[in-house]
Amino acid sequence: MGNLKGKDILHGNQFSKKDIDAIIKIASNFEKELKKKDSLTLLRGKILATLFYEPSTRTRLSFETAMQRLGGGVISMGSVESSSVAKGETLTDTVRTVSQYADVIVIRHPRTGSAREAADAVPIPVINAGDGTGQHPTQALLDIYTIHKELGSLKNLVVSMVGDLKNGRTVHALVELLSLFQARLYFVSPGSLRMPEEIASNLKQRGIEIEETEDFRKAASESRLIYMTRIQKERFENLSEYERVKGYYIIDEKFLKGLKNKVTILHPLPRVDEISPGVDTYHGAAYFRQVRNGVFVRMALLAMVLGRIP
Ligand code: NCD
């Protein structure tokens, strides 16, 4: 099922609809299995290495949880300051070294294209957990899994993607997957944080209906799904520009009350101020369920790339 055995996971555009169907099916089987048992043995003896050159809470812990729930082991480089990266080791030397220990590598790095560079240097599967402002394909897959679970289908989606569409790698990956299902997309951002032109024009060329707007309320009132994102402060060269756009779009109880339509709200997290905590109890607020889904999807991906799917 699925043909990810031995493959790297680097970009949202590498998946077919068939791959996504397989991933959803396998993840949902693991989700069911974990209702019966705490952990499985499918990846016993296998080792995952996590190399995180940028901060992470969910992605790293979620991969580590996924591997351990499948009976595998985890090794971690730890922080950049505590590893030989601090001595000036190159990325390729580091991954070549780690590939002597592990069966699969998960990497997050501030440079766009770094995950592919790592993948080209080693024979084992490399999974991109975020390369600068580039891609974050496993987040996109868990987003799709969540949408499928929350809405029951991936058909006829109307989605508002909101916030820092310029620097947000999660949206860059997610649009690739949504485009396979012909979703209708609103890109809601301040003018300075619009979706990169090459991504938007590529989607349009493939017949995807896109509307770019600054009017969040209007877009939200026509959407079934709202995908909020954080303004990516660390990517700004000029902090006064960040101060200008921070807090530009916020969902709070008042905003929700003003909407007549039912919406499901997703967010890759961490949030800063774009969703107020009062919204968390709204039935469509799915972002913590989304976090949990990440474990099942990453279990599926690890089992698939390691060729251990029953
Ligand atoms: C995202 C990331 O690192 O790109 N976080 C995540 O992996 N869930 C989103 C963000 O940092 O805003």
Boltz pocket constraint, residues with backbone or C-beta under 6 A from the ligand:
constraints:
  - pocket:
      binder: B
      contacts: [[A, 55], [A, 58], [A, 59], [A, 129], [A, 130], [A, 136], [A, 139], [A, 169], [A, 170], [A, 229], [A, 230], [A, 232], [A, 268], [A, 269], [A, 270]]
      max_distance: 6.0
